[in-house]
Amino acid sequence: MKHDFDQIISRKQTHSTKWLKFSNPEVIPMWIADMDFVCPPEILRALSERVNQGIFGYTDTPSSLTDIFIERVKENFDWTIDKDWIVWIPGGVVGLNIACKTVLAPGEIAMVPSPVYPPFTEAPENMERGFVKTHLNDYKGRLEFDMEAVKTLLTDDCKLFFLCNPQNPGGTVFNKEELNEIAEICKEKNIIVCSDEIHADLILEEGLEHIPFASLNKYSEENSITIMGPCKTFNLAGFPIAAAIIPNQELREDYERNSKGIVAHIDNMAFVASEAAYTDAQEWHSNLLEYLKSNRKILLERINKIEGLTLRGPEAGFLAWIDCSKTGIETPADFFIEEAKVGVHDGAFFGDKRYVRLNFGCPQSVLEEAISRIEKAFSQRK
Ligand SMILES: Cc1ncc(COP(=O)(O)O)c(C=O)c1O
């Protein structure tokens, strides 16, 4: 492996949200979804060249970025997109909010699978719209839809279906059959699908592939908003940028109109970093996947040996959704943080307090130390 993911780098002095969260300095922060890895050297080089130029004025979207993005989507997901379909936005969460504003009229609601990354439920609330949750069942550690429940819960006022694929927090990579079923249900009920595919480049499970919802068929393409971006793949969360891919012209124009004057323009540096990422950082990306697979293997082997804890995935990403329901602990996240000094994300934040979410996008030595602490805390439990 060419790139070194073992380096331990202090992040507190950069006001890292992840590293400033816990007042107890002993706690290893493993919650919010960014990784403790230096981003690809090609990105660092491009950024420093741009800094050296020294002028940071208003900037057009580089057509070279759009071109390389289209090429990557074709190459990685076999989906041919047109440059006119892409609306560059400052981040995925912004994209979810504009989707609500655009698709839902007053009185209309969104369907949100749960557990899920909280901005999916916050977006309708921010736009003064409602939502209905459909529960994802934990089937042997894989979060899956209950399609019958989806059908029952979809009332006539539901006009937007929020999909998170790969799923956060569960890491599920939805397969063609599952996606087709969602597509059929949404077509029948005339519902637009907003598919957040921010984690699409991080498939870990051998044999699985990411299928963009919109690539299923022409109807899905014309009735969807797909959100993709470089922030999770290349560890660029501090540079908000994402692409909303909206093939339907009318929907796209509405989306752009709803962004106007409210949504900030995209940072000069975010453009530079994204273009360098998509153009030159393929080797770093494949090294990253190998590293994450190895971290996942260590986690799976050791976490499942701890009585009461269960982990099966994730199929994609660097977030482990650990089932603690058999431990009998009322608030497992508190136990991890206070007794093991491992700063996990409380499952309650995503909609299920019986789970914790642990970010394993960190050097292996840090992960091993965290697991050792978890093992010790559970073995000493009275
Ligand atoms: C599914 C999903 N969408 C969006 C985001 C955040 O995107 P951004 O930081 O670009 O707003 C995250 C971050 O964890 C995420 O997991």
The ligand as a Tripos MOL2 file, in Angstrom:
@<TRIPOS>MOLECULE
LIG
   16    16     1     0     0
SMALL
NO_CHARGES

@<TRIPOS>ATOM
      1 C1        -25.9170   10.2740    4.1330 C.3       1 LIG1
      2 C2        -25.2520   11.5880    4.3890 C.ar      1 LIG1
      3 N1        -25.6170   12.6630    3.6750 N.ar      1 LIG1
      4 C3        -25.0250   13.8560    3.8590 C.ar      1 LIG1
      5 C4        -24.0270   14.0090    4.8060 C.ar      1 LIG1
      6 C5        -23.3830   15.3390    5.0310 C.3       1 LIG1
      7 O1        -23.0950   15.9420    3.8650 O.3       1 LIG1
      8 P1        -22.5100   17.4320    3.8730 P.3       1 LIG1
      9 O2        -21.5130   17.4970    4.9680 O.co2     1 LIG1
     10 O3        -21.9520   17.5380    2.5060 O.co2     1 LIG1
     11 O4        -23.6810   18.3340    4.0970 O.co2     1 LIG1
     12 C6        -23.6290   12.9260    5.5840 C.ar      1 LIG1
     13 C7        -22.6170   13.0840    6.6250 C.2       1 LIG1
     14 O5        -22.3860   12.2550    7.4440 O.2       1 LIG1
     15 C8        -24.2510   11.6800    5.3550 C.ar      1 LIG1
     16 O6        -23.8940   10.6130    6.0430 O.3       1 LIG1
@<TRIPOS>BOND
     1     1     2 1
     2     2     3 ar
     3     2    15 ar
     4     3     4 ar
     5     4     5 ar
     6     5     6 1
     7     5    12 ar
     8     6     7 1
     9     7     8 1
    10     8     9 2
    11     8    10 1
    12     8    11 1
    13    12    13 1
    14    12    15 ar
    15    13    14 2
    16    15    16 1
@<TRIPOS>SUBSTRUCTURE
     1 LIG1         1 GROUP 0 **** ****
